[in-house]
Amino acid sequence: MSKTTKWIIGIIAALVFLFGLFVLTLLSWMFSDENDETTTTSGQKIAVVELKEEIISSEEIVRQFKKYRENKSVRAIVFRIESPGGGVAASQEIYEEVKKTCDAGKPVIVSMGSVAASGGYYVSCGATKIVANPGTLTGSIGVISHFLNFESLMKKIGVEETTMKTGKFKDIGSPYRKTTEEEKKYFNFVIDDVYNQFVDAIVEGRGLERKEVLKYADGRVFTGRQAVEYGFVDTLGTMEDAVSIAAELADIHGKPIVVKEVKRKTFIERLIGDAATEVTKIRQEYLQQPVLQYRFTSPN
């Protein structure tokens, strides 16, 4: 085979590859994630919004709440939570959206799954009522922040780092050096303020005395049954019970029609299975973690 023929075959192969990539991209776009809502023309609807992961971003949950709040055929919302919490700001944004929905006259009933702790509890506090299973893990009221430190490793491999900054706190939490005692004191001051914001949300949302909240706001988790006893949860029950309570508060007679968004997988996700999802989780876990978190850290 001549060199010219090899070049022609190579070019054709490259073109075929590019065409195949184009087709896959086009199919992925055509079958991209769409929010396919299960719905009917009836006006007796209850919408379900699901939070089933660590709270990194508030965008998706906020969008759903806003949509259902503005939909007059939806009479109430059940907020199903399976989350250990996450970022402070994202949790606060979801909490505010839940509260805004209740203030607009549309009941929001939280249904807690196996875990609804820390930020997962924070977002619940703006709801009309909170329903938990007896064995639900909730609470974990507090703030946590992690800083990695590579100083010893860098010395071992002979790598040095130079930082130019305009203020003594500008590189606080840098992984290239140890945190000073002064910096720890300053950052604790910041954490204390964010912690008090959490307590304030519970006092306002749950109608509890601040001193009563502070008895349990030390990072501990408690079961759903304990949470009812302490006043952090209204009642025990299942997801189905939460729907029934929502129907009652929305004055829906008869069996309500439950609607929720269905996430459709893209063509690429179907092709490669769950690998893309796992990559996304890893990226969020190690690269997109907020500095300040309302998060329950469970033992593995």
C-alpha positions in Angstrom: 0.0 0.0 0.0 1.4 3.3 -1.1 1.9 6.3 1.3 -0.7 8.3 -0.6 -3.3 5.5 -0.1 -2.5 5.4 3.6 -3.1 9.1 3.8 -6.4 8.9 2.0 -7.6 6.0 4.3 -6.5 8.0 7.4 -8.4 11.1 6.2 -11.5 9.0 5.5 -11.3 7.4 9.0 -10.9 10.8 10.6 -13.9 12.1 8.7 -16.0 9.0 9.7 -15.0 9.5 13.3 -15.9 13.2 13.2 -19.2 12.4 11.6 -20.0 9.8 14.2 -19.2 12.3 16.9 -21.5 14.8 15.3 -24.3 12.3 15.1 -23.9 11.4 18.8 -23.9 15.1 19.8 -27.0 15.7 17.7 -28.8 12.7 19.3 -27.7 13.8 22.7 -29.2 17.2 22.1 -32.4 15.8 20.7 -32.8 13.5 23.7 -31.4 15.8 26.3 -32.7 16.1 29.9 -36.3 17.3 29.7 -38.6 17.9 32.6 -41.5 15.7 31.6 -44.2 16.4 34.1 -46.8 13.8 34.8 -50.0 15.9 34.8 -53.6 16.1 34.0 -56.2 18.8 33.4 -57.6 18.4 36.9 -57.2 21.2 39.4 -56.7 19.0 42.5 -53.0 18.5 42.2 -50.2 18.1 44.7 -46.6 18.6 43.3 -43.6 16.7 44.6 -40.2 18.3 44.6 -37.3 15.9 45.4 -34.0 16.8 47.0 -32.0 13.5 46.9 -28.4 14.5 47.0 -25.9 16.7 48.7 -26.7 20.4 48.4 -24.2 21.9 46.0 -26.4 24.2 44.0 -29.9 25.6 44.7 -30.8 26.3 41.1 -32.8 23.2 40.2 -34.9 23.1 43.4 -35.6 26.8 43.3 -36.7 26.5 39.7 -39.2 23.8 40.6 -40.6 25.6 43.6 -41.1 28.8 41.5 -42.8 26.8 38.8 -45.2 25.1 41.1 -45.9 28.2 43.1 -47.0 30.0 40.0 -49.1 27.1 38.7 -52.6 27.7 40.0 -53.7 24.0 39.4 -51.1 22.9 42.0 -52.7 23.3 45.4 -49.8 22.2 47.6 -46.2 20.9 47.4 -44.6 17.9 49.1 -40.9 18.5 49.5 -39.2 15.0 49.7 -35.7 15.3 51.3 -33.0 12.7 51.3 -29.9 14.8 51.9 -27.1 15.2 54.5 -27.0 18.9 53.7 -24.2 20.8 51.9 -23.3 24.4 51.0 -24.5 27.2 53.3 -25.6 29.7 50.6 -27.4 27.0 48.5 -29.2 25.7 51.6 -30.3 29.3 52.5 -31.6 30.0 49.0 -33.7 26.8 49.0 -35.0 27.7 52.5 -36.0 31.2 51.4 -37.8 29.7 48.3 -39.7 27.3 50.5 -40.7 30.1 52.9 -41.7 32.3 50.0 -44.0 29.6 48.7 -45.7 29.2 52.1 -46.1 33.0 52.4 -47.8 33.0 49.0 -50.5 30.8 50.5 -49.4 27.4 49.0 -48.7 24.8 51.7 -45.4 23.0 51.7 -45.1 19.7 53.5 -41.6 18.3 54.1 -41.3 14.5 53.9 -38.0 13.3 55.4 -36.5 10.1 54.1 -33.6 8.3 55.8 -31.4 11.4 56.2 -32.5 15.0 56.3 -29.7 16.5 58.4 -27.8 19.8 58.7 -28.6 21.7 55.4 -31.2 19.0 54.8 -32.9 20.2 58.0 -32.3 23.9 57.3 -34.2 23.8 54.1 -37.1 22.1 55.9 -37.6 24.9 58.4 -39.4 27.2 56.0 -42.2 24.6 55.4 -45.7 24.6 56.7 -45.2 21.2 58.3 -42.4 18.7 58.7 -43.1 14.9 58.6 -40.4 12.4 59.4 -40.1 8.7 59.7 -39.3 7.4 63.3 -35.9 6.3 62.2 -35.0 9.4 60.0 -31.7 10.9 60.9 -32.1 14.7 61.2 -30.7 17.6 63.2 -26.9 18.0 62.9 -27.4 21.7 63.5 -24.0 23.3 62.9 -21.4 24.4 60.5 -18.3 22.6 59.2 -15.4 23.6 57.1 -12.4 21.6 55.8 -9.0 22.8 54.8 -6.4 20.5 53.1 -2.7 21.0 53.9 0.0 19.9 51.5 3.0 21.5 53.3 4.7 18.3 54.5 4.1 16.6 51.2 5.5 19.5 49.2 8.7 19.5 51.4 9.2 15.8 50.8 9.0 16.2 47.0 11.0 19.4 46.9 8.2 21.8 45.7 8.1 25.4 47.0 5.2 27.8 46.7 5.2 31.6 46.8 2.1 33.7 47.5 1.8 37.5 46.9 -1.1 39.0 48.8 -2.4 42.4 49.9 -3.6 41.4 53.4 -2.7 39.0 56.1 -6.0 37.1 55.7 -6.1 37.0 51.9 -4.8 33.4 51.6 -6.5 32.0 54.7 -7.0 28.3 54.4 -4.2 27.9 51.8 -3.3 24.2 51.3 0.4 25.2 51.0 0.9 26.2 54.6 -0.4 25.6 58.1 -3.2 27.9 59.4 -2.1 30.3 62.1 -3.8 30.6 65.4 -4.9 34.1 64.5 -6.4 32.8 61.3 -8.3 30.1 63.2 -9.7 32.6 65.6 -10.8 34.8 62.7 -12.4 32.0 60.8 -14.2 30.7 63.9 -15.7 34.2 64.2 -17.1 33.8 60.6 -18.3 30.2 61.3 -20.1 31.4 64.5 -22.0 34.0 62.5 -23.1 31.4 59.9 -24.1 29.1 62.8 -26.3 31.7 64.4 -28.0 32.2 61.0 -28.9 28.5 61.1 -30.3 28.9 64.6 -32.2 32.0 63.6 -33.9 30.1 60.8 -35.0 27.4 63.2 -36.3 29.9 65.7 -38.3 31.7 63.1 -39.5 28.7 61.1 -40.3 26.4 64.0 -41.5 29.0 66.5 -39.1 27.7 69.2 -37.4 29.6 71.9 -33.7 30.2 71.1 -32.5 28.6 74.3 -34.5 25.5 73.5 -32.8 25.2 70.1 -29.4 25.8 71.5 -29.8 22.8 73.8 -29.6 20.5 70.7 -27.7 22.7 68.2 -24.3 21.2 68.9 -24.0 19.1 65.7 -25.7 16.0 67.2 -28.1 14.0 65.0 -31.4 12.7 66.4 -34.0 10.4 65.1 -37.4 11.4 63.7 -39.0 10.4 66.9 -36.6 12.4 69.0 -37.0 15.4 66.7 -40.8 15.4 67.3 -40.2 15.3 71.1 -37.7 18.2 70.8 -40.1 20.2 68.6 -37.9 20.2 65.4 -40.5 18.0 63.5 -44.3 18.2 63.6 -45.3 14.6 63.3 -44.2 11.1 62.3 -45.3 9.6 59.1 -44.4 8.3 55.6 -44.4 10.0 52.2 -48.0 9.0 51.7 -48.9 10.6 55.1 -47.2 13.8 53.9 -49.3 13.8 50.8 -52.5 13.3 52.8 -51.6 16.2 55.1 -50.9 18.4 52.1 -54.3 17.5 50.6 -56.0 18.4 53.9 -54.2 21.7 54.2 -55.0 22.5 50.5 -58.7 21.6 51.1 -58.5 18.9 48.4 -61.5 16.6 48.6 -61.0 13.0 47.5 -57.7 11.5 46.3 -55.3 14.1 45.0 -53.4 13.8 41.8 -49.7 13.8 42.5 -47.4 15.3 39.9 -43.6 15.6 39.7 -40.9 16.1 37.1 -39.3 13.1 35.5 -35.7 13.5 34.4 -35.1 11.9 31.0 -31.6 10.6 30.4 -29.6 11.8 27.5 -28.6 9.4 24.7 -25.0 9.6 25.9 -26.0 8.7 29.5 -28.0 5.8 28.2 -25.0 4.7 26.1 -22.4 4.8 28.8 -24.6 3.9 31.8 -24.0 5.5 35.1 -20.3 6.4 34.5 -21.1 10.0 33.7 -23.2 10.3 36.9 -20.3 9.0 39.0 -17.8 11.4 37.4 -20.2 14.2 38.2 -20.4 13.1 41.8 -16.6 12.9 42.1 -16.2 16.3 40.6 -18.7 17.8 43.1 -17.2 15.9 46.1 -13.6 17.1 45.5 -13.7 20.2 43.3 -17.0 22.0 44.0 -17.3 21.7 47.7 -18.3 25.0 49.3 -15.9 26.3 52.0 -18.7 26.7 54.6 -21.2 23.8 54.8 -24.3 22.9 56.7 -23.5 19.2 56.3 -23.8 16.0 58.3 -20.6 14.0 58.0 -21.6 10.4 58.5 -19.0 7.6 59.3 -18.3 5.3 56.4 
